[in-house]
Amino acid sequence: MDSIYGYPQYYEIAYSYRNIPAEVDVMEEAIRKYSRIPVQTVLELACGNSPHMLELAARGYDYYGLDISPTMLEFAQTKANAHDLDVHFYQASFVDFRLEEPVDFVYIMLGSLYVNNTEELLSHFAHVHRALKPGGLYFLEWCVDFAPLDSGLDSWVMRKDGITVTTRYTTRLHNAPEQLYEENILFTIKDKGRPLKLLHTGLRRAIFPQEFLLAATKLNDFEFLGWWDEWNWHRPLGEGRGEIIRPITVLRRL
Ligand SMILES: C[S@@+](CC[C@H](N)C(=O)[O-])C[C@H]1O[C@@H](n2cnc3c(N)ncnc32)[C@H](O)[C@@H]1O
């Protein structure tokens, strides 16, 4: 079966449930509250189809996107061209990448911090550190696993322009001591009557909160500013026992 990342047009529909302007408001509030430097350049890691790019550009930021998939990058570049935007894309892995110049703000969405082992996690933080100016923020959505990923299941349906994309997301334990989980993202698509199935399947190493802090703040030079549930500054994690949904975490580079 083909990969979901080979068809960015369907990926974009599947994840279009987000309120992008509201999310950019939260990112800007993080900058106002916590950044020690003014922000002009922003880098999205694992940018894929760059869902926040147009909104960020409309607010005057210079957008940089980095992704490992040439197909996703091509789609994002076409979108940028259609809006006459001067943006910069890098095809590279966020595990080890280099920019010509450090940026003012780095972010990563939807738990896209895919690493296979601890070495890659540490390498990731070291390279983000190098890519970010001192005092700049690293803003992450999900990426920290506050509960074991075993037997996770989520599914939803999104529609646009007569196309229906049903997404089924599952995880299951692959290797306990290595904290490796198998992740499957299955799209079932109805596009003008043509049925199509696309699958992403891969391993993801769970990153639990205390080792995230260890890797970011003790083994790399980031300061931890907090984590909050559902993109909501009024919901710092650590209070209550409810399910945690789409948490955000903010780090500052020392
Ligand atoms: C869930 S999508 C996120 C796309 C987009 N940022 C969003 O918010 O919808 C995950 C992306 O991570 C990319 N990716 C996976 N491993 C990567 C790596 N090691 N380095 C860079 N990008 C990676 C995939 O190609 C894919 O585009």
The ligand as a Gaussian input file, in Angstrom:
#p B3LYP/6-31G(d) Opt

LIG

0 1
 C        2.469000      14.032000      11.087000
 S        3.344000      14.804000       9.751000
 C        3.363000      16.499000      10.283000
 C        3.240000      17.476000       9.136000
 C        2.953000      18.908000       9.523000
 N        3.999000      19.458000      10.346000
 C        1.624000      19.075000      10.228000
 O        1.570000      19.763000      11.269000
 O        0.607000      18.579000       9.729000
 C        4.935000      14.210000      10.075000
 C        6.016000      14.656000       9.081000
 O        7.284000      14.261000       9.635000
 C        8.158000      13.980000       8.564000
 N        9.299000      13.268000       9.130000
 C        9.338000      12.005000       9.675000
 N       10.553000      11.723000      10.125000
 C       11.327000      12.825000       9.886000
 C       12.690000      13.153000      10.145000
 N       13.517000      12.291000      10.735000
 N       13.135000      14.373000       9.794000
 C       12.316000      15.266000       9.181000
 N       11.011000      15.014000       8.903000
 C       10.528000      13.803000       9.263000
 C        7.271000      13.224000       7.579000
 O        7.815000      13.224000       6.275000
 C        5.961000      14.042000       7.691000
 O        5.889000      15.047000       6.712000

